[in-house]
């Protein structure tokens, strides 16, 4: 399944791990204990504004890794 993933590719796209962990950390932190009152609209927008970039970054990282491997295979 991940036979195309090499060590060099992981090193190249590992820079995206930092924002993924930061976004995930704040999402879990706010989900576990929030110091503010619960307002559904505010909570909805908070999750949209943290989870959407997280998913988008994960998809972009996947396609970047595939492109790196494809170009490395051509060379």
SULNOR-V47610 format. One record per residue. N is the residue number from 0. RES is the residue in three letters. PHI is phi in degrees with one decimal (none if undefined). Layout:
BEGIN
((N,RES,PHI) (N,RES,PHI))
END
This chain:
BEGIN
((0,UNK,none) (1,UNK,-110.7) (2,UNK,-68.3) (3,UNK,-78.4) (4,UNK,-85.8) (5,UNK,-111.5) (6,UNK,-62.0) (7,UNK,-64.2) (8,UNK,-66.3) (9,UNK,-61.9) (10,UNK,-64.8) (11,UNK,-64.6) (12,UNK,-98.6) (13,UNK,-68.2) (14,UNK,-61.9) (15,UNK,-76.6) (16,UNK,-68.6) (17,UNK,-61.8) (18,UNK,-65.6) (19,UNK,-63.6) (20,UNK,-66.2) (21,UNK,-64.8) (22,UNK,-62.3) (23,UNK,-64.2) (24,UNK,-60.7) (25,UNK,-69.4) (26,UNK,-66.4) (27,UNK,-66.8) (28,UNK,-59.3) (29,UNK,-72.3) (30,UNK,-71.3) (31,UNK,-77.0) (32,UNK,-150.5) (33,UNK,-108.0) (34,UNK,-77.5) (35,UNK,-100.4) (36,UNK,-69.2) (37,UNK,-82.3) (38,UNK,-124.7) (39,UNK,-55.8) (40,UNK,-66.6) (41,UNK,-65.4) (42,UNK,-65.9) (43,UNK,-59.3) (44,UNK,-66.2) (45,UNK,-63.5) (46,UNK,-69.8) (47,UNK,-63.5) (48,UNK,-75.2) (49,UNK,-105.8) (50,UNK,-79.9) (51,UNK,-62.5) (52,UNK,-63.6) (53,UNK,-62.5) (54,UNK,-66.6) (55,UNK,-62.0) (56,UNK,-67.0) (57,UNK,-64.4) (58,UNK,-66.5) (59,UNK,-63.4) (60,UNK,-65.3) (61,UNK,-60.9) (62,UNK,-67.6) (63,UNK,-66.0) (64,UNK,-64.0) (65,UNK,-63.5) (66,UNK,-66.3) (67,UNK,-61.8) (68,UNK,-66.3) (69,UNK,-62.6) (70,UNK,-68.7) (71,UNK,-69.2) (72,UNK,-70.1) (73,UNK,-70.4) (74,UNK,-78.9))
END
